[in-house]
Amino acid sequence: MEPFFTNSQQLVWESIRRFSEDAVLPLAGDIDSKDKFPSG
């Protein structure tokens, strides 16, 4: 699907991917085990 993205869409997609890998992925195991999102 990537070949159909505009340049702007590709930049947004890359930003979201980096955020999810940097901020969400490290917390995913804890979120899954406690069934609760961290707060604060």
PDB file with SEQRES, HELIX, SHEET and CRYST1 records, atoms N, CA, C and O in Angstrom:
SEQRES   1 A   40  MET GLU PRO PHE PHE THR ASN SER GLN GLN LEU VAL TRP          
SEQRES   2 A   40  GLU SER ILE ARG ARG PHE SER GLU ASP ALA VAL LEU PRO          
SEQRES   3 A   40  LEU ALA GLY ASP ILE ASP SER LYS ASP LYS PHE PRO SER          
SEQRES   4 A   40  GLY                                                          
HELIX    1 AA1 GLU A    2  PHE A    4  5                                   3    
HELIX    2 AA2 ASN A    7  PHE A   19  1                                  13    
HELIX    3 AA3 SER A   20  VAL A   24  3                                   5    
HELIX    4 AA4 LEU A   25  LYS A   34  1                                  10    
CRYST1    1.000    1.000    1.000  90.00  90.00  90.00 P 1           1          
ATOM      1  N   MET A   1       0.831  -1.193   0.000  1.00  0.00           N  
ATOM      2  CA  MET A   1       0.000   0.000   0.000  1.00  0.00           C  
ATOM      3  C   MET A   1       0.875   1.257   0.000  1.00  0.00           C  
ATOM      4  O   MET A   1       0.438   2.314  -0.454  1.00  0.00           O  
ATOM      5  N   GLU A   2       2.073   1.150   0.492  1.00  0.00           N  
ATOM      6  CA  GLU A   2       2.967   2.308   0.563  1.00  0.00           C  
ATOM      7  C   GLU A   2       3.179   3.026  -0.772  1.00  0.00           C  
ATOM      8  O   GLU A   2       3.246   4.255  -0.780  1.00  0.00           O  
ATOM      9  N   PRO A   3       3.287   2.317  -1.901  1.00  0.00           N  
ATOM     10  CA  PRO A   3       3.528   3.035  -3.155  1.00  0.00           C  
ATOM     11  C   PRO A   3       2.426   4.035  -3.510  1.00  0.00           C  
ATOM     12  O   PRO A   3       2.639   4.926  -4.332  1.00  0.00           O  
ATOM     13  N   PHE A   4       1.264   3.891  -2.900  1.00  0.00           N  
ATOM     14  CA  PHE A   4       0.146   4.771  -3.211  1.00  0.00           C  
ATOM     15  C   PHE A   4       0.071   5.991  -2.292  1.00  0.00           C  
ATOM     16  O   PHE A   4      -0.767   6.869  -2.496  1.00  0.00           O  
ATOM     17  N   PHE A   5       0.937   6.051  -1.291  1.00  0.00           N  
ATOM     18  CA  PHE A   5       0.936   7.186  -0.375  1.00  0.00           C  
ATOM     19  C   PHE A   5       1.533   8.418  -1.057  1.00  0.00           C  
ATOM     20  O   PHE A   5       2.473   8.317  -1.846  1.00  0.00           O  
ATOM     21  N   THR A   6       0.965   9.581  -0.734  1.00  0.00           N  
ATOM     22  CA  THR A   6       1.594  10.827  -1.165  1.00  0.00           C  
ATOM     23  C   THR A   6       2.803  11.065  -0.263  1.00  0.00           C  
ATOM     24  O   THR A   6       2.976  10.366   0.735  1.00  0.00           O  
ATOM     25  N   ASN A   7       3.620  12.023  -0.599  1.00  0.00           N  
ATOM     26  CA  ASN A   7       4.788  12.326   0.222  1.00  0.00           C  
ATOM     27  C   ASN A   7       4.370  12.716   1.641  1.00  0.00           C  
ATOM     28  O   ASN A   7       4.997  12.284   2.609  1.00  0.00           O  
ATOM     29  N   SER A   8       3.328  13.520   1.771  1.00  0.00           N  
ATOM     30  CA  SER A   8       2.842  13.936   3.097  1.00  0.00           C  
ATOM     31  C   SER A   8       2.343  12.741   3.895  1.00  0.00           C  
ATOM     32  O   SER A   8       2.626  12.626   5.088  1.00  0.00           O  
ATOM     33  N   GLN A   9       1.607  11.861   3.249  1.00  0.00           N  
ATOM     34  CA  GLN A   9       1.098  10.672   3.931  1.00  0.00           C  
ATOM     35  C   GLN A   9       2.246   9.774   4.375  1.00  0.00           C  
ATOM     36  O   GLN A   9       2.194   9.195   5.460  1.00  0.00           O  
ATOM     37  N   GLN A  10       3.270   9.652   3.557  1.00  0.00           N  
ATOM     38  CA  GLN A  10       4.433   8.838   3.902  1.00  0.00           C  
ATOM     39  C   GLN A  10       5.146   9.413   5.126  1.00  0.00           C  
ATOM     40  O   GLN A  10       5.566   8.657   6.003  1.00  0.00           O  
ATOM     41  N   LEU A  11       5.288  10.734   5.199  1.00  0.00           N  
ATOM     42  CA  LEU A  11       5.932  11.374   6.351  1.00  0.00           C  
ATOM     43  C   LEU A  11       5.136  11.140   7.626  1.00  0.00           C  
ATOM     44  O   LEU A  11       5.714  10.858   8.676  1.00  0.00           O  
ATOM     45  N   VAL A  12       3.815  11.253   7.545  1.00  0.00           N  
ATOM     46  CA  VAL A  12       2.965  11.004   8.710  1.00  0.00           C  
ATOM     47  C   VAL A  12       3.080   9.545   9.125  1.00  0.00           C  
ATOM     48  O   VAL A  12       3.211   9.250  10.313  1.00  0.00           O  
ATOM     49  N   TRP A  13       3.034   8.632   8.164  1.00  0.00           N  
ATOM     50  CA  TRP A  13       3.128   7.200   8.441  1.00  0.00           C  
ATOM     51  C   TRP A  13       4.448   6.874   9.144  1.00  0.00           C  
ATOM     52  O   TRP A  13       4.465   6.116  10.113  1.00  0.00           O  
ATOM     53  N   GLU A  14       5.541   7.439   8.663  1.00  0.00           N  
ATOM     54  CA  GLU A  14       6.850   7.218   9.282  1.00  0.00           C  
ATOM     55  C   GLU A  14       6.900   7.775  10.703  1.00  0.00           C  
ATOM     56  O   GLU A  14       7.468   7.140  11.592  1.00  0.00           O  
ATOM     57  N   SER A  15       6.319   8.939  10.930  1.00  0.00           N  
ATOM     58  CA  SER A  15       6.291   9.533  12.273  1.00  0.00           C  
ATOM     59  C   SER A  15       5.505   8.659  13.239  1.00  0.00           C  
ATOM     60  O   SER A  15       5.931   8.440  14.373  1.00  0.00           O  
ATOM     61  N   ILE A  16       4.377   8.167  12.795  1.00  0.00           N  
ATOM     62  CA  ILE A  16       3.549   7.299  13.638  1.00  0.00           C  
ATOM     63  C   ILE A  16       4.282   5.998  13.931  1.00  0.00           C  
ATOM     64  O   ILE A  16       4.251   5.509  15.061  1.00  0.00           O  
ATOM     65  N   ARG A  17       4.935   5.437  12.929  1.00  0.00           N  
ATOM     66  CA  ARG A  17       5.682   4.195  13.122  1.00  0.00           C  
ATOM     67  C   ARG A  17       6.800   4.393  14.143  1.00  0.00           C  
ATOM     68  O   ARG A  17       6.981   3.563  15.034  1.00  0.00           O  
ATOM     69  N   ARG A  18       7.553   5.491  14.016  1.00  0.00           N  
ATOM     70  CA  ARG A  18       8.636   5.762  14.974  1.00  0.00           C  
ATOM     71  C   ARG A  18       8.093   5.948  16.385  1.00  0.00           C  
ATOM     72  O   ARG A  18       8.662   5.424  17.343  1.00  0.00           O  
ATOM     73  N   PHE A  19       6.990   6.693  16.519  1.00  0.00           N  
ATOM     74  CA  PHE A  19       6.396   6.901  17.834  1.00  0.00           C  
ATOM     75  C   PHE A  19       5.966   5.570  18.442  1.00  0.00           C  
ATOM     76  O   PHE A  19       6.228   5.306  19.615  1.00  0.00           O  
ATOM     77  N   SER A  20       5.312   4.740  17.652  1.00  0.00           N  
ATOM     78  CA  SER A  20       4.837   3.467  18.194  1.00  0.00           C  
ATOM     79  C   SER A  20       6.002   2.571  18.600  1.00  0.00           C  
ATOM     80  O   SER A  20       5.920   1.876  19.612  1.00  0.00           O  
ATOM     81  N   GLU A  21       7.078   2.577  17.832  1.00  0.00           N  
ATOM     82  CA  GLU A  21       8.243   1.766  18.183  1.00  0.00           C  
ATOM     83  C   GLU A  21       8.982   2.319  19.396  1.00  0.00           C  
ATOM     84  O   GLU A  21       9.473   1.552  20.225  1.00  0.00           O  
ATOM     85  N   ASP A  22       9.065   3.642  19.507  1.00  0.00           N  
ATOM     86  CA  ASP A  22       9.834   4.263  20.592  1.00  0.00           C  
ATOM     87  C   ASP A  22       9.052   4.403  21.891  1.00  0.00           C  
ATOM     88  O   ASP A  22       9.619   4.228  22.970  1.00  0.00           O  
ATOM     89  N   ALA A  23       7.761   4.714  21.809  1.00  0.00           N  
ATOM     90  CA  ALA A  23       6.980   5.027  23.010  1.00  0.00           C  
ATOM     91  C   ALA A  23       6.015   3.923  23.418  1.00  0.00           C  
ATOM     92  O   ALA A  23       5.828   3.684  24.611  1.00  0.00           O  
ATOM     93  N   VAL A  24       5.407   3.256  22.469  1.00  0.00           N  
ATOM     94  CA  VAL A  24       4.367   2.278  22.795  1.00  0.00           C  
ATOM     95  C   VAL A  24       4.945   0.876  22.972  1.00  0.00           C  
ATOM     96  O   VAL A  24       4.619   0.187  23.938  1.00  0.00           O  
ATOM     97  N   LEU A  25       5.787   0.461  22.057  1.00  0.00           N  
ATOM     98  CA  LEU A  25       6.326  -0.897  22.097  1.00  0.00           C  
ATOM     99  C   LEU A  25       7.018  -1.238  23.419  1.00  0.00           C  
ATOM    100  O   LEU A  25       6.798  -2.332  23.939  1.00  0.00           O  
ATOM    101  N   PRO A  26       7.847  -0.347  23.986  1.00  0.00           N  
ATOM    102  CA  PRO A  26       8.487  -0.684  25.258  1.00  0.00           C  
ATOM    103  C   PRO A  26       7.490  -0.913  26.404  1.00  0.00           C  
ATOM    104  O   PRO A  26       7.801  -1.630  27.356  1.00  0.00           O  
ATOM    105  N   LEU A  27       6.310  -0.318  26.322  1.00  0.00           N  
ATOM    106  CA  LEU A  27       5.306  -0.455  27.378  1.00  0.00           C  
ATOM    107  C   LEU A  27       4.315  -1.577  27.107  1.00  0.00           C  
ATOM    108  O   LEU A  27       3.521  -1.920  27.984  1.00  0.00           O  
ATOM    109  N   ALA A  28       4.344  -2.152  25.921  1.00  0.00           N  
ATOM    110  CA  ALA A  28       3.317  -3.105  25.498  1.00  0.00           C  
ATOM    111  C   ALA A  28       3.224  -4.327  26.412  1.00  0.00           C  
ATOM    112  O   ALA A  28       2.120  -4.756  26.746  1.00  0.00           O  
ATOM    113  N   GLY A  29       4.335  -4.882  26.814  1.00  0.00           N  
ATOM    114  CA  GLY A  29       4.311  -6.061  27.684  1.00  0.00           C  
ATOM    115  C   GLY A  29       3.647  -5.772  29.011  1.00  0.00           C  
ATOM    116  O   GLY A  29       2.857  -6.577  29.503  1.00  0.00           O  
ATOM    117  N   ASP A  30       3.962  -4.630  29.593  1.00  0.00           N  
ATOM    118  CA  ASP A  30       3.369  -4.234  30.869  1.00  0.00           C  
ATOM    119  C   ASP A  30       1.872  -3.971  30.717  1.00  0.00           C  
ATOM    120  O   ASP A  30       1.076  -4.349  31.576  1.00  0.00           O  
ATOM    121  N   ILE A  31       1.502  -3.326  29.628  1.00  0.00           N  
ATOM    122  CA  ILE A  31       0.086  -3.047  29.369  1.00  0.00           C  
ATOM    123  C   ILE A  31      -0.673  -4.361  29.223  1.00  0.00           C  
ATOM    124  O   ILE A  31      -1.767  -4.504  29.770  1.00  0.00           O  
ATOM    125  N   ASP A  32      -0.111  -5.319  28.496  1.00  0.00           N  
ATOM    126  CA  ASP A  32      -0.772  -6.606  28.299  1.00  0.00           C  
ATOM    127  C   ASP A  32      -0.904  -7.384  29.600  1.00  0.00           C  
ATOM    128  O   ASP A  32      -1.949  -7.979  29.863  1.00  0.00           O  
ATOM    129  N   SER A  33       0.143  -7.385  30.414  1.00  0.00           N  
ATOM    130  CA  SER A  33       0.103  -8.188  31.635  1.00  0.00           C  
ATOM    131  C   SER A  33      -0.807  -7.600  32.703  1.00  0.00           C  
ATOM    132  O   SER A  33      -1.434  -8.343  33.458  1.00  0.00           O  
ATOM    133  N   LYS A  34      -0.888  -6.266  32.776  1.00  0.00           N  
ATOM    134  CA  LYS A  34      -1.719  -5.625  33.799  1.00  0.00           C  
ATOM    135  C   LYS A  34      -3.090  -5.223  33.280  1.00  0.00           C  
ATOM    136  O   LYS A  34      -3.969  -4.855  34.059  1.00  0.00           O  
ATOM    137  N   ASP A  35      -3.277  -5.292  31.948  1.00  0.00           N  
ATOM    138  CA  ASP A  35      -4.529  -4.885  31.306  1.00  0.00           C  
ATOM    139  C   ASP A  35      -4.899  -3.456  31.693  1.00  0.00           C  
ATOM    140  O   ASP A  35      -6.071  -3.128  31.874  1.00  0.00           O  
ATOM    141  N   LYS A  36      -3.868  -2.608  31.815  1.00  0.00           N  
ATOM    142  CA  LYS A  36      -4.073  -1.224  32.228  1.00  0.00           C  
ATOM    143  C   LYS A  36      -3.011  -0.345  31.578  1.00  0.00           C  
ATOM    144  O   LYS A  36      -1.834  -0.705  31.533  1.00  0.00           O  
ATOM    145  N   PHE A  37      -3.440   0.813  31.074  1.00  0.00           N  
ATOM    146  CA  PHE A  37      -2.495   1.750  30.493  1.00  0.00           C  
ATOM    147  C   PHE A  37      -1.830   2.562  31.601  1.00  0.00           C  
ATOM    148  O   PHE A  37      -2.480   2.923  32.582  1.00  0.00           O  
ATOM    149  N   PRO A  38      -0.533   2.851  31.448  1.00  0.00           N  
ATOM    150  CA  PRO A  38       0.143   3.677  32.452  1.00  0.00           C  
ATOM    151  C   PRO A  38      -0.415   5.097  32.442  1.00  0.00           C  
ATOM    152  O   PRO A  38      -0.823   5.607  31.399  1.00  0.00           O  
ATOM    153  N   SER A  39      -0.428   5.714  33.588  1.00  0.00           N  
ATOM    154  CA  SER A  39      -0.895   7.104  33.674  1.00  0.00           C  
ATOM    155  C   SER A  39       0.196   7.951  34.299  1.00  0.00           C  
ATOM    156  O   SER A  39       0.987   7.485  35.119  1.00  0.00           O  
ATOM    157  N   GLY A  40       0.213   9.203  33.891  1.00  0.00           N  
ATOM    158  CA  GLY A  40       1.164  10.130  34.487  1.00  0.00           C  
ATOM    159  C   GLY A  40       2.338  10.287  33.702  1.00  0.00           C  
ATOM    160  O   GLY A  40       3.236  11.041  34.079  1.00  0.00           O  
TER     161      GLY A  40                                                      
END                                                                             
